[in-house]
Amino acid sequence: MIVEISHERAVEIIEKISRYIAERRMAAPAIMAIESLRPLNFIGSQVMYFLAPFAEVIFKPKEYEELAALIEKEEYINLLLKRIDELDIELFTEQRKQERLARKRRWKQFKNVVKKIFIKKNGGKNEQ
């Protein structure tokens, strides 16, 4: 059973996990879940070690044990959170900007329609 994980391997795993989460647009829920469970990271890693014989039927044993070792350390949890946030910003900044502009255009159109309806109901008088 792997007890230690090298920093390079930890960074590689963190990159893989964070990219998986960010590409599926699950960054916010993942960050919330990780932050809320942060005090239990050591217990979670120990549970993973306990469940290893059963989990290794589904997952690759070495990778599973490396993930358990990664979860055990606070510095890697912080690095994971930071990387998820960075990738989310990197991948979707332009798309969010376009969506914001589209919302502004729709809101402006809505205001114009309401203004026209209001003017028609008041007989052309614009009360302010």
N, C-alpha and C positions, 0 to 999 in steps of 0.2 A: 504494500500500500504506500502511495506517495504521501509524504508528510510535508515536504517543501516543494515549492515551484519556483523556477528561476524568474527573474523580473522580465526578461525578454519574452518568455513563454506566456507569462501573465498578461503582458501588454498585447500579445498576439490574440489571446483568447478574448480579452476585453474588446479589442477592435472587432472581432468576429461577432460577438454578442451585440455590441452597440450598433453595428451596421445592420444587423438583422432587425433589431427593434426600430431603428430610425427609418429604414426603407419601408416598413409597414405602417408608418405614421403612428406608432404606439409610444412615442417618447414621453409624452406627458403622463399617461397612466403608469408606465414603467418607472419613471422617476418617483412618482407618488408612492408606488408600492415599495420600491427599494428604500426610500426615505422613511416610510412608516415602519418597515421591518428592520431598519438598521441596527437597533439595539439587540436584535436577536440573530445577528449574522454568525456569531460563533456557535450558537445552539443549532442554527440551520445547517452549518457545515457538519456538525457532529451527527445530526439526523441523516444527512446525506451519506456519511460514512456507514452509519447503521444500516441504511437501506441499500448499500452498494451491492450486496449479492443479488438482490432482486432487480435493481436498476441496470446491472450489467448485462442482463438478458436483452434489454432494449438498446442501451447506449454502449459506446466503446468504453471499456473499463478504464483505460488510461485517461481519456478525456474527462470522464465522469469524476475521477479522483482529483484531477487537476482543477476542475471547477470547484469541488469541495474545498480544496486547499486555497483557492483564490477567494472564495466567499469568507473564509476564516479571518482574513486580514482587512482591517479598516482602511488602510491606504489604497487597496485595490477596489474597494467599494466606492471610495471617493473618486478614483480615476475612472471607474465605470460610469458613474453619474455625470462626470464632467464630459466624457467622450460622447455619451448619448446626446447630451445637450448640444455639443459642438456639431455633431453630424446632423442633427435635426435642423439646426440653423443653416448649415452648409447646403443641405439638400433641398430645402424648401423655402429659402428666403425670397427668391424671385417669384415663385408661385404664390406665396402669401401676399406679396406686393401687388400682383395682378388681381388677386381676389379682393383685396382692400379697395383698389381702384374701381372694380366692377360694383362693389357694394355702394361706394360713393355715388357712382353714376345712377344706380337703381334708386337710391334714396333721393337724389336730385330730381329724377323723373317722377317719383311718387309725390314729392312736394309740389312740383309743377301741376300735376293732375289735380291734387287736392285744392290748390290755389284756383285753378280754372273752375272747378265745381263750386267752390265758395263764392267766386265772383258771379257765376251764373245764378246762384240761389239768391243773392242779394241784389239782383237786377243791375249788375254792372258796377255796383258801389263796392269799393274795397275798404272795409272797416278794419282799422288797426288800433 
